[in-house]
Amino acid sequence: MPAKLPVNFFSTRSPVVDLFRGQLDYADHLRQDSEVALYFFYAPWCGQSVAVREEIEHVASRLSDQVLFVAINCWWNQGKCRKQKHFFYFPVIHLYHRSFGPIEYKGPMSAVYIEKFVRRVMTPLLYISSRSKLLDFLSNYEPGVVGYFEFNASPQPPGYLTFFTSALHSLKKDYLGAIRFGVVTDKRVAEEISLVHSGSVYLHRHINTSLIYPNDIMNYTAENVCKWALENRELLIRWLRPHGGKSLLLNNELKKGPALLVFIPYNPLAEIQPLLDEITKVALEYHSCNKSQGAEPELQHLGNSDSPASDSSDPDAHVKLADPFLITKYPCCNTVVLPQWHSISRTHNVCELCINQTFGVKPDKVSVPHCNFFEIETALDSFYLQEHTFFQVVSSSIECSNFLSFYSPFSYYTACCRTVDRHFLSFMSSEKTIFQTPKVAFSSHGKKDNADIQNSIPHIEDRNCFIPDLHISGTNITGLSCRTNKTLNLYLLDSNLFWIYAERLGASRSTHLKEFAAIVDLKEELHYVLDQNQSLTGSTLENFIKNFSILYSPLKRHLMDGTSVRVPAERVVAEVTTSTFHHVVFSSEKNVLLLYYAQWCGFCASLNHIFIQLARLLPPDHFTVARIDTTQNDLPWEFMTDRLPTILFFPQQRKDQSVKFPEDFPVSLPHLLKFILHHSSLSSSEPCTKECLHKETVLQQGHISHLEKEIQKLRSEIRALHRAHESLEAQLSEARREEHRLQQQKHTLEKQHKTLQLHSQQLQATYDQKNRELLEMAEKLQELADASENLLKENTLLRILVASREGKLQSRDESKETLQSEQTVADDSSVLVSTALTTEEKRIDGVDTVATEHSSENRTE
């Protein structure tokens, strides 16, 4: 059956030209008269094509006077589009800028995003006419490429068309449009970014050194300029836009390291984005590792041209502030965390160990010395020899000590220590105040002999600057990405499009303001969520990043909580979730046996009846049997497991001494009972008194009585099971006898069936034979009927003859001879008639005899 003819996909009043018969050649003819054209390839049956139709119409209503919008049905099998194009999905959007194209749009199918991309294709270059516009262009978080061309000599200076085409190439390779292209025609404005010659191209970077296109190394072509910009661009923040289908986008990005995902409502067409500007500022400070200079000297110079650059006004200003420490501008430091000096203490001494030069060498602006691993190792060796002097320092302020190196007379080490608690929050929250106005006390700690302290080994953690950073201005996260091993990759997502990802990460579904931030670390299996009661601002993001980066992070790990289901009160095995884990396991004064399981684990399901029996055996006043679904609930890392099923036992009053059920033992009721009773009866470290012994005896007697009752119940159940087994055996024997009888009946019926089949075949043969005989008899009867009919005709003729003769006999006028001859003829006729009648009677008797025999045969059959 041929396909139905296509119909209009767009309204006839729509500004979109609808070629619903797939006339691709006519679309190319229309494109010749337009500077910019948009092709919308669709399939009429495609739901996404139908959904995007309204978005295309909305964009066309705003830009139809500047852009040609053409919709092409690429599914009609008779159209040229279907014959020439082979798309794997619909809809597809292609843009053309005169003869350049196609530029495929792969972004979100939303009107604002499509319009933004179309406008970028319409004007791939931004004209920069003044220094203020240049400052605005370079201040944007997106990488910027600036070309300088003099339009005085000719309308199109050499290299301009190549630069223009390179901007279109960047849109073709990067549909997000992450690189912005601008053009400068004023020589004085170009000199601000060191562009002197016409045709020069400048790539601006916020953190690293900006670059100028190397014409002497690479050919000046559109492809090379675009490739050079893409390879050397600097992305402080990256937008993530999942397309909604199967993709490894998030997986590939999260595998790179810890990621900060920020969800904000974003309008691409808005001229002012205050929240985005704040986030960009935080990202810029976070990645500004070169703290001796301003974050962006070019922008400072442009913004305040009357004042000299910050790095040239007083190059030793920040070094003079550090003269009391006699440390260089770039100290090599490492954080050393000393163990707890007492078992009951919750505090640590944290020291920042730095390498310094005695003669105060200050590196210049360009050649920055790098930390040497061997120097750090040597400093740690020296620190270990004197570590006991830093153990019992209990001070709320920072105390620093200097000690000489044992290997080099030209260097010494500085150790600045402070006592902090495990949470470390109060220390870091006041870090800015303390470090800006440090209370430094140089002291020479005396040596104290303590065996426990001397045997302790310091723990080397991430490099964290506790020494006052005297050149940081503005925010205290400046350059933090280079001072910690927990560097974050920053990503942005549009909450208007991808809020479902935020909900899966922990965002509230009832919130009206779709702003959310979360940190995900796949390697460490950590997940932190910014408090949604706080507004998403630059300062809250700074604190969020800083709390994640410090040594003892105060952030609370976000745990996925399974759906709470109301269970009956008589349920013997408790169901634990993330929210009830602490209450059931730690807050309870009972012994807790916890089973880790998953819904996909078949072996875990086979243990349910064992745990139900175990829960019924154990006294509920002293034991709790529970389980937790690891696929629906997250647990603290110290209680996580990578094997299922896993059984943990938390003894009463000793929940920190949890014991794991041995994996080499089969999970059975006797083994579980022995395991529980063995670990629940462990003696405590304190000696047991008489009262304790009495309570223990009473408890054991209660256990014994409870177990005896359970054994009696089990014995009664076993007897009942034996009776049921005997009854079942009797029923099975009766069923077997009945089956044997039915088998015999079956064989008898099969024999009778075969006999009836033979008799049926014989009757069929007899029937066929009699049928043939009847056909022959019918033919004979037909012949007799024909003979009888002939005799009847002859009889009629004889009667006519007799009547004529009788008329002649009655005539008196004839002579006697005539009478005599007539008499003779009459005698002859009578003889003939009698002969004929006799013959006819014989034939009739024969027919009757045959008919009688035939009827008797039928009755016999």
C-alpha positions in Angstrom: 0.0 0.0 0.0 1.6 3.3 -1.0 2.3 5.9 1.6 -0.1 8.8 2.0 0.9 12.1 0.5 2.5 14.5 2.9 0.7 17.6 4.2 1.9 20.9 5.6 3.8 20.6 8.9 3.8 24.4 9.6 0.9 26.7 9.3 0.5 28.6 6.0 0.7 31.8 8.0 4.0 30.8 9.6 7.1 32.7 8.6 8.8 29.4 8.0 8.8 28.1 4.5 7.5 24.5 4.7 8.8 22.2 1.9 6.7 19.2 3.1 7.5 17.2 -0.1 11.3 17.3 0.6 12.3 19.7 -2.1 15.9 20.2 -1.1 16.9 21.6 -4.4 14.3 24.4 -4.1 15.6 25.1 -0.6 19.1 25.6 -2.0 17.6 27.9 -4.6 16.0 30.1 -1.9 19.2 30.2 0.1 21.0 32.0 -2.7 19.1 35.2 -2.0 19.7 35.2 1.8 22.8 35.9 3.8 21.9 33.6 6.7 19.5 30.6 6.3 18.3 28.0 8.8 17.2 24.5 7.6 14.9 22.6 9.9 14.9 18.9 8.8 12.0 17.1 10.4 9.9 13.9 10.2 6.1 14.4 10.6 5.8 11.4 12.9 8.6 12.4 15.2 7.4 13.7 18.6 10.5 15.8 19.1 10.0 17.4 15.7 6.5 18.4 16.7 7.7 19.8 20.0 10.5 21.9 18.4 8.1 23.2 15.8 6.7 25.9 18.1 10.3 26.9 19.2 11.3 27.3 15.6 8.2 29.4 14.8 9.0 31.6 17.9 12.5 32.3 16.7 11.4 32.8 13.1 8.8 35.4 14.3 11.7 37.4 15.8 14.4 37.0 13.1 12.4 36.3 9.9 13.4 39.7 8.5 17.1 38.8 8.7 17.2 35.0 8.4 15.6 32.6 6.0 13.8 29.8 7.8 13.1 26.7 5.8 11.5 23.5 7.1 12.1 20.4 5.0 10.3 17.1 5.3 13.2 14.6 5.1 11.0 11.5 5.6 8.9 11.6 2.4 10.4 8.7 0.3 9.8 10.5 -3.0 11.6 13.7 -1.9 15.1 14.6 -2.7 16.0 15.3 0.9 15.3 11.6 1.8 17.3 10.4 -1.2 20.3 12.7 -0.5 20.4 13.0 3.3 20.7 10.1 5.8 20.0 11.3 9.3 20.0 9.0 12.3 17.8 11.3 14.4 15.2 14.1 14.0 15.0 17.0 14.1 18.2 18.4 12.7 19.1 22.1 12.4 21.6 23.4 9.8 22.7 27.0 9.4 24.4 28.6 6.4 26.2 31.9 6.3 26.2 32.7 2.6 28.3 29.8 1.1 29.7 28.6 4.4 28.0 25.7 5.9 26.3 23.6 7.0 26.8 24.6 10.7 24.9 22.0 12.7 23.2 23.1 15.9 23.4 20.5 18.6 22.4 22.5 21.6 19.1 22.5 23.6 16.0 22.6 21.4 14.8 25.7 23.2 13.8 29.0 21.5 16.3 31.2 23.5 19.2 28.9 22.8 18.4 28.5 19.1 18.0 32.3 18.8 21.3 32.9 20.6 23.1 30.5 18.2 21.5 32.0 15.1 22.6 35.5 16.3 26.2 34.2 16.7 26.1 32.9 13.2 24.7 36.2 12.0 27.4 38.2 13.6 30.4 35.9 14.3 32.6 38.9 15.0 32.0 41.6 17.6 33.2 45.0 16.7 35.3 46.6 19.5 35.5 50.3 19.0 36.9 51.6 22.3 39.0 50.6 25.3 35.9 50.2 27.5 34.4 47.7 25.1 37.7 45.9 24.9 37.6 45.6 28.7 34.1 44.3 28.7 35.0 41.8 26.0 38.1 40.5 27.8 36.3 40.4 31.2 33.9 37.8 30.0 34.4 34.3 31.4 34.4 32.8 27.9 37.7 32.8 26.0 38.2 35.7 23.7 40.0 36.0 20.4 40.8 39.5 19.1 42.0 40.4 15.6 43.4 43.7 14.6 42.8 44.9 11.0 43.2 48.4 9.5 40.3 49.3 7.2 41.9 52.5 5.9 43.7 51.1 2.9 41.0 48.9 1.5 37.4 47.8 2.3 38.7 44.3 3.1 42.2 44.3 4.5 44.4 41.2 4.1 43.5 38.4 6.4 40.1 39.8 7.5 38.0 37.2 5.5 40.2 34.4 6.9 39.6 35.6 10.4 35.9 36.0 9.7 35.8 32.4 8.4 37.7 31.1 11.4 35.0 32.4 13.7 32.4 30.4 11.7 34.7 27.4 11.9 34.7 27.7 15.7 30.9 27.6 15.7 30.9 24.6 13.5 33.3 22.7 15.8 32.0 23.9 19.1 28.2 24.3 19.1 28.3 25.8 22.6 30.0 28.9 21.2 32.6 28.9 24.0 35.1 31.1 22.1 34.1 34.7 21.3 35.7 36.5 18.3 36.2 40.3 18.2 37.8 42.7 15.8 39.6 45.9 16.5 40.2 48.6 13.9 41.7 51.4 16.1 45.5 51.2 16.4 45.5 52.7 19.9 43.0 50.2 21.2 45.0 47.4 19.6 48.2 48.6 21.3 46.6 48.0 24.7 46.9 44.2 24.1 50.2 44.4 22.3 48.8 44.2 18.7 50.9 46.4 16.4 50.7 44.9 12.9 47.4 44.6 11.0 46.3 41.1 10.7 47.6 40.1 14.2 45.4 37.8 16.3 45.3 37.8 20.1 44.0 35.0 22.4 43.1 36.3 25.8 43.5 34.0 28.9 42.6 34.9 32.4 45.1 32.8 34.3 47.8 31.8 32.0 49.7 34.1 29.7 47.8 35.4 26.7 49.0 34.4 23.3 49.5 36.0 19.8 49.0 33.8 16.8 52.4 32.6 15.5 52.4 33.5 11.8 56.0 32.5 11.5 55.2 28.9 12.6 51.6 28.2 11.4 50.1 29.2 8.1 47.4 31.9 8.4 44.3 29.9 7.4 40.8 29.8 8.9 41.2 26.2 10.0 44.6 26.8 11.7 43.4 29.9 13.5 40.3 28.0 14.8 42.4 25.0 15.8 45.0 27.2 17.5 42.2 29.0 19.6 40.5 25.7 20.5 43.7 24.0 21.6 45.0 27.0 23.7 41.8 28.3 25.1 41.3 28.5 28.9 38.0 27.3 30.4 37.5 28.3 34.0 33.9 27.1 33.9 32.3 24.6 31.5 28.7 24.4 30.6 27.2 20.9 30.6 24.2 20.3 28.4 23.1 16.7 28.2 21.0 16.0 25.2 18.6 13.7 27.0 19.6 10.4 25.4 22.2 7.9 26.3 25.4 9.7 26.8 28.7 9.5 28.7 29.0 13.2 29.1 28.6 13.4 32.9 30.6 10.2 33.4 33.6 11.4 31.4 33.6 14.8 33.2 33.2 13.4 36.7 36.0 10.9 36.1 38.5 13.8 35.8 38.2 14.5 39.5 36.0 16.2 42.1 33.4 18.4 40.4 31.4 21.4 41.6 28.1 21.3 39.8 26.2 24.6 39.9 22.6 24.8 38.7 21.4 28.3 37.9 18.4 29.6 35.9 20.1 30.9 32.7 18.7 33.0 29.9 21.2 33.1 27.0 19.6 36.3 25.6 19.9 38.3 28.8 22.5 41.1 28.6 23.2 41.1 32.4 23.9 37.9 34.3 24.7 39.0 37.9 24.7 35.5 39.4 26.9 34.2 36.6 29.3 37.1 37.1 29.6 36.2 40.7 30.3 32.5 39.9 32.8 33.6 37.3 34.6 35.8 39.8 34.8 32.9 42.3 36.2 30.6 39.6 38.8 33.2 38.6 40.0 33.6 42.1 40.0 29.9 42.7 42.3 29.3 39.7 44.5 32.4 40.2 47.6 30.5 41.4 50.1 33.3 40.5 49.5 35.4 43.6 52.5 37.7 43.1 50.7 39.5 40.2 47.1 40.5 39.9 44.7 38.0 38.6 44.5 39.8 35.3 47.2 42.6 34.9 45.9 43.5 31.4 42.4 44.1 32.7 43.7 46.1 35.7 45.8 48.2 33.3 42.8 48.8 31.0 40.5 49.5 33.9 42.8 52.1 35.5 45.1 53.4 32.8 46.4 56.3 34.9 47.8 54.1 37.6 50.7 51.7 37.0 50.3 48.0 37.0 50.0 46.3 40.4 53.1 44.2 39.9 55.3 47.2 38.9 54.3 49.8 41.6 56.2 48.2 44.4 57.6 44.8 43.6 58.9 44.3 47.1 55.8 45.5 49.0 54.4 42.1 49.8 57.9 40.7 50.5 58.6 43.4 53.1 55.6 42.3 55.0 57.1 38.8 55.2 60.5 40.0 56.5 59.8 39.0 60.1 59.5 35.4 58.9 62.6 35.8 56.5 60.8 33.6 54.0 60.7 34.0 50.3 57.8 35.0 48.2 57.2 31.4 47.1 57.8 29.1 50.1 57.7 25.3 49.6 55.4 24.1 52.3 53.7 20.9 53.4 51.1 20.2 56.0 51.9 17.8 58.8 49.2 16.6 61.1 50.4 15.2 64.4 48.5 12.3 66.1 46.4 12.8 69.2 48.6 13.4 72.2 46.1 11.5 74.4 43.6 8.8 73.7 40.7 10.7 75.0 41.6 14.0 73.2 39.7 15.1 70.2 42.4 17.6 69.2 45.4 17.6 66.9 48.4 19.8 66.4 48.6 20.9 62.8 51.9 22.3 61.5 52.9 24.0 58.3 56.5 23.0 57.5 58.2 25.4 55.0 61.7 25.6 53.5 63.3 29.0 53.6 66.6 30.6 52.6 68.8 32.3 55.2 70.0 35.0 52.8 66.5 35.9 51.7 66.8 35.3 48.0 63.7 36.8 46.3 62.9 35.2 42.9 62.1 37.6 40.1 58.8 37.9 38.3 59.4 35.5 35.5 61.6 32.7 37.0 59.5 31.2 39.7 61.2 28.4 41.7 59.4 25.1 42.0 59.2 23.0 45.1 61.7 20.2 45.1 60.5 16.8 46.3 64.0 16.0 47.8 64.0 19.3 49.7 60.6 18.5 51.2 61.7 15.0 52.1 64.8 16.4 53.8 62.7 18.9 55.7 60.4 16.2 56.9 63.4 14.1 58.1 64.6 17.1 60.2 61.1 17.6 61.4 60.7 14.0 62.5 63.9 14.3 64.6 62.3 17.2 66.5 58.6 16.3 66.3 58.3 15.7 70.0 58.7 19.5 70.6 55.5 20.1 68.7 53.2 17.6 70.4 52.1 19.2 73.6 51.7 22.7 72.2 48.1 23.7 73.1 47.4 27.1 71.7 44.5 28.8 70.0 46.9 31.0 68.1 49.6 30.2 65.6 53.1 29.6 67.1 56.1 29.3 64.8 59.5 27.9 65.3 62.7 27.9 63.2 65.3 25.2 63.1 68.3 24.8 60.9 68.7 22.2 58.3 71.2 19.4 59.0 72.2 19.1 55.3 72.5 22.7 54.1 73.9 25.7 55.9 72.1 28.1 53.6 68.5 27.1 54.5 66.3 26.6 57.5 62.8 25.4 58.2 59.9 27.1 59.7 57.1 25.1 61.5 53.9 27.1 62.4 51.6 25.0 64.5 48.2 25.3 66.1 45.9 23.1 68.0 42.6 22.3 66.2 39.7 20.0 66.9 38.6 17.2 64.6 35.9 19.3 62.9 38.4 22.0 62.1 35.6 24.4 61.2 36.2 27.0 63.8 39.8 27.2 62.8 39.1 27.7 59.1 36.2 30.0 59.6 38.5 32.4 61.5 41.4 31.7 59.1 41.1 35.0 57.4 41.1 37.0 60.6 43.9 35.1 62.2 46.1 35.1 59.2 45.6 38.8 58.4 46.6 39.7 61.9 48.7 36.8 63.1 49.8 36.4 66.6 53.2 34.9 66.0 55.4 33.8 68.9 58.8 32.5 68.1 59.6 30.0 70.8 62.2 27.3 71.4 60.4 24.3 72.6 62.3 22.1 75.1 62.7 18.4 74.5 60.6 16.0 76.5 61.1 12.3 76.7 57.8 10.5 76.1 57.9 7.1 74.6 54.4 7.2 73.3 55.0 10.5 71.6 58.4 9.5 70.1 56.9 6.4 68.6 54.1 8.3 66.8 54.3 8.9 63.1 53.0 12.2 61.6 50.6 12.0 58.8 51.4 13.9 55.6 48.2 15.5 54.2 47.4 17.9 51.4 49.5 21.0 51.1 47.5 23.7 52.8 48.9 27.2 53.5 48.5 27.9 57.2 51.3 30.5 56.9 49.8 34.0 56.4 49.3 34.7 52.8 50.1 38.4 52.9 49.4 39.1 49.2 45.9 37.8 48.9 43.3 40.5 48.4 39.6 40.1 48.2 38.8 36.4 48.9 40.8 33.8 50.8 40.3 31.1 48.2 42.6 32.8 45.7 44.8 30.2 44.2 43.3 27.4 46.3 43.2 25.1 43.3 47.0 25.0 43.3 47.4 24.6 47.1 45.4 21.4 47.5 45.2 18.0 46.0 41.4 18.2 46.1 41.1 20.5 43.1 37.6 21.1 41.9 36.4 21.2 38.3 33.6 23.8 37.9 30.6 23.1 35.8 27.4 25.0 35.1 24.0 23.6 34.2 20.8 25.4 33.3 18.3 24.6 36.0 15.4 25.5 33.6 16.4 22.5 31.4 18.2 20.1 33.7 16.6 20.4 37.1 15.9 16.7 37.2 19.7 16.2 37.6 19.7 18.5 40.6 16.8 16.6 42.2 18.8 13.4 41.8 21.7 15.0 43.5 19.6 16.1 46.4 17.8 19.3 45.5 14.4 19.8 47.0 11.5 19.4 44.6 9.4 21.9 46.4 11.7 24.9 46.0 10.6 27.7 43.8 14.0 29.2 43.2 15.9 26.7 41.0 19.4 27.4 42.4 21.5 24.5 43.6 25.2 23.5 44.1 26.7 20.1 44.8 30.2 18.6 44.9 30.7 15.1 43.6 33.9 13.0 44.0 33.6 9.7 42.2 37.0 8.4 43.3 36.3 8.9 47.0 32.6 8.2 46.6 31.8 11.5 48.3 28.8 13.8 47.7 28.2 17.1 49.3 25.2 19.4 48.9 25.2 23.2 49.5 22.6 24.1 52.2 19.5 25.1 50.2 18.4 27.4 53.0 21.3 29.7 52.0 21.0 31.8 48.8 23.4 30.8 46.0 25.9 33.7 46.0 29.6 34.1 45.5 30.4 34.1 49.2 28.4 30.9 49.9 30.2 29.2 47.0 33.6 30.4 48.4 32.8 28.9 51.8 31.5 25.7 50.2 34.7 25.3 48.2 37.0 26.2 51.1 35.3 23.8 53.5 35.7 21.0 50.9 39.4 21.8 50.4 40.6 22.0 54.0 42.2 19.1 55.8 39.3 18.1 58.1 36.3 19.0 56.0 33.3 20.0 58.1 30.9 19.2 55.2 28.4 16.5 55.9 28.3 13.9 53.3 25.0 13.8 51.6 23.5 10.3 51.7 20.7 9.0 49.6 17.9 7.8 51.7 15.5 5.1 50.7 11.8 5.6 50.8 10.4 5.0 54.2 7.8 2.3 54.2 5.5 1.7 57.1 6.0 -1.9 58.3 3.8 -3.8 60.7 4.8 -3.6 64.4 5.0 -7.4 64.6 7.7 -7.6 61.9 10.7 -9.4 63.4 13.4 -8.1 61.0 13.7 -4.3 61.0 14.2 -2.4 57.7 16.9 0.3 58.1 17.3 3.4 55.9 19.9 6.1 55.9 17.9 8.4 58.1 17.2 5.6 60.7 20.6 4.0 60.6 22.1 5.9 63.5 19.0 5.6 65.6 18.6 1.8 65.1 22.3 0.9 65.2 24.1 3.4 67.4 21.5 5.0 69.6 19.9 1.6 70.5 21.2 -0.1 73.7 20.7 -3.5 72.1 22.9 -5.9 70.2 22.3 -5.3 66.5 22.8 -7.8 63.7 22.7 -5.9 60.3 22.4 -7.6 56.9 23.6 -5.6 53.8 21.5 -6.7 50.8 20.3 -5.6 47.4 17.2 -6.3 45.4 19.2 -7.7 42.5 21.1 -10.1 44.9 19.5 -13.6 44.6 21.6 -15.1 47.3 20.6 -12.3 49.7 16.9 -13.2 49.3 17.7 -16.9 50.2 18.8 -15.7 53.6 15.5 -14.1 54.6 14.0 -17.2 56.2 17.2 -17.7 58.2 17.1 -14.2 59.6 13.4 -14.5 60.4 14.1 -17.6 62.4 17.1 -16.0 64.1 15.0 -12.9 65.1 12.4 -15.2 66.6 15.0 -17.1 68.6 16.8 -14.1 70.0 15.1 -12.1 72.9 13.8 -8.9 71.5 14.7 -6.9 74.6 18.4 -7.4 74.0 18.8 -8.1 70.3 17.7 -6.4 67.1 17.9 -8.1 63.7 17.8 -5.6 60.8 18.7 -5.3 57.2 19.5 -2.4 54.8 19.2 -2.1 51.0 22.5 -0.7 49.7 21.0 0.2 46.4 18.5 2.6 47.9 20.5 3.9 50.8 23.9 5.5 51.2 26.0 4.8 54.3 29.0 6.4 56.0 32.2 5.3 54.3 33.4 3.4 57.3 30.4 1.1 57.0 30.3 0.7 53.3 30.9 -2.7 51.7 31.7 -3.9 48.2 30.4 -7.4 48.7 26.9 -8.7 49.2 25.6 -10.1 51.3 27.5 -8.7 54.3 26.6 -9.3 57.9 27.8 -7.0 60.7 27.3 -7.4 64.4 27.3 -4.3 66.7 27.7 -5.4 70.3 25.8 -3.7 73.1 27.7 -0.8 74.7 30.5 -1.4 72.2 29.1 -0.2 68.9 32.5 1.0 67.7 33.8 -2.6 67.9 31.6 -4.0 65.1 32.5 -7.5 63.9 32.0 -8.9 60.4 30.7 -12.4 59.9 33.4 -14.5 58.4 33.1 -15.0 54.7 34.5 -18.5 54.8 31.7 -19.8 57.0 28.3 -20.7 55.5 25.5 -18.5 56.5 23.3 -20.8 58.6 21.2 -20.5 61.8 23.7 -22.4 64.0 26.7 -20.5 62.8 24.9 -17.1 63.2 23.9 -18.1 66.8 27.4 -19.1 67.7 28.8 -15.9 66.1 26.3 -13.6 68.0 26.7 -15.4 71.4 30.5 -15.4 71.1 30.8 -11.7 70.4 28.0 -10.5 72.6 29.6 -12.2 75.7 33.0 -10.5 75.3 34.3 -9.3 78.5 34.8 -5.6 78.9 38.0 -3.9 79.8 36.7 -3.1 83.3 36.5 -5.9 86.0 33.0 -7.2 86.6 31.6 -6.8 90.1 29.2 -9.2 92.0 26.2 -7.2 90.8 27.5 -7.4 87.3 28.0 -11.2 87.6 24.5 -11.5 89.0 23.0 -9.6 86.1 25.0 -11.6 83.7 23.8 -14.8 85.3 20.2 -13.6 85.2 20.6 -12.6 81.6 22.1 -16.0 80.7 19.3 -17.8 82.5 16.8 -15.7 80.6 18.6 -16.6 77.4 18.5 -20.3 78.3 14.8 -20.3 79.2 14.0 -18.4 76.0 15.9 -20.9 73.9 14.2 -23.8 75.7 10.8 -22.4 74.9 11.9 -21.9 71.3 13.2 -25.5 71.2 9.8 -26.8 72.4 8.1 -24.8 69.8 10.4 -26.2 67.2 9.8 -29.7 68.4 6.0 -29.3 68.2 6.4 -27.9 64.7 8.6 -30.9 63.8 5.9 -33.3 65.0 3.3 -31.5 63.1 5.5 -31.6 60.0 6.0 -35.4 60.5 2.2 -35.9 60.6 1.7 -33.8 57.6 4.4 -35.8 55.9 2.7 -39.1 56.6 -0.6 -37.8 55.4 1.0 -36.5 52.2 2.7 -39.9 51.7 -0.7 -41.7 51.9 -2.2 -39.3 49.4 0.7 -39.8 47.1 0.3 -43.6 47.2 -3.4 -43.4 46.5 -2.6 -41.0 43.6 -0.1 -43.5 42.2 -2.7 -46.4 42.3 -5.3 -44.2 40.6 -2.7 -43.3 38.0 -2.0 -47.0 37.4 -5.7 -47.8 36.9 -6.1 -44.9 34.5 -3.1 -46.2 32.5 -4.8 -49.6 32.1 -8.1 -48.0 31.0 -6.2 -46.0 28.5 -4.6 -49.1 27.0 -8.1 -50.9 26.8 -9.6 -47.9 25.1 -6.7 -47.7 22.6 -7.4 -51.4 21.6 -11.1 -50.8 21.2 -10.3 -47.7 19.1 -8.1 -49.8 16.8 -10.9 -52.5 16.4 -13.5 -49.9 15.6 -11.2 -48.3 13.0 -10.8 -51.8 11.2 -14.6 -52.3 11.3 -15.2 -48.9 9.9 -12.8 -49.6 7.0 -14.7 -52.9 6.2 -18.1 -51.1 6.2 -16.8 -48.4 3.9 -15.7 -51.1 1.4 -19.1 -52.8 1.5 -20.8 -49.5 1.1 -18.8 -48.8 -2.0 -19.6 -52.2 -3.5 -23.3 -51.9 -3.0 -23.3 -48.4 -4.4 -21.8 -49.8 -7.6 -24.5 -52.5 -7.8 -27.3 -50.0 -7.3 -25.9 -48.0 -10.2 -26.0 -51.0 -12.5 -29.6 -51.9 -11.4 -30.7 -48.4 -12.1 -29.4 -48.7 -15.6 -31.4 -51.9 -16.2 -34.6 -50.4 -14.8 -34.2 -47.6 -17.2 -34.0 -50.0 -20.1 -37.2 -51.8 -18.9 -39.0 -48.5 -18.7 -38.1 -47.7 -22.3 -39.4 -51.1 -23.5 -42.6 -50.7 -21.6 -43.2 -47.4 -23.2 -42.8 -48.9 -26.7 -45.3 -51.7 -25.9 -47.9 -49.1 -24.8 -47.6 -47.4 -28.1 -48.1 -50.7 -30.0 -51.1 -51.5 -27.8 -52.7 -48.2 -28.8 -52.3 -48.9 -32.5 -53.8 -52.3 -32.1 -56.9 -50.9 -30.4 -57.4 -48.4 -33.2 -57.1 -51.3 -35.7 -59.7 -53.4 -33.7 -62.1 -50.5 -33.7 -61.9 -50.1 -37.4 -62.5 -53.8 -37.9 -65.5 -53.8 -35.8 -67.0 -51.0 -37.8 -66.6 -53.0 -41.0 -68.3 -56.1 -39.4 -71.3 -54.1 -38.6 -71.8 -53.2 -42.3 -74.7 -55.3 -43.8 -74.2 -54.3 -47.4 -70.9 -56.3 -47.7 -70.8 -59.6 -49.2 -70.2 -62.8 -47.3 -66.8 -63.1 -48.8 -65.9 -59.9 -47.5 -67.4 -61.0 -44.2 -65.5 -64.2 -44.4 -62.2 -62.5 -45.2 -62.8 -60.0 -42.5 -63.5 -62.8 -40.1 -60.2 -64.4 -41.1 -58.3 -61.2 -40.6 -60.0 -60.7 -37.2 -58.9 -64.2 -36.1 -55.3 -63.4 -37.1 -55.4 -60.1 -35.2 -56.7 -61.7 -32.1 -53.9 -64.2 -32.2 -51.3 -61.4 -32.5 -52.9 -59.4 -29.7 -53.0 -62.4 -27.4 -49.3 -63.1 -28.2 -48.3 -59.5 -27.4 -50.3 -59.5 -24.2 -48.7 -62.6 -23.0 -45.2 -61.2 -23.7 -45.9 -58.0 -21.9 -47.2 -59.9 -18.8 -44.0 -61.9 -18.7 -41.8 -58.8 -18.8 -43.8 -57.1 -16.1 -43.4 -60.2 -13.9 -39.6 -60.1 -14.5 -39.4 -56.4 -13.5 -41.4 -57.1 -10.3 -39.1 -59.9 -9.4 -35.9 -57.7 -9.8 -37.5 -54.9 -7.8 -38.4 -57.3 -5.0 -34.9 -58.7 -4.9 -33.4 -55.2 -4.8 -35.6 -54.1 -1.9 -34.7 -57.3 0.0 -31.0 -56.5 -0.4 -31.5 -53.0 0.9 -33.2 -54.3 3.9 -30.4 -56.8 4.5 -27.8 -53.9 4.4 
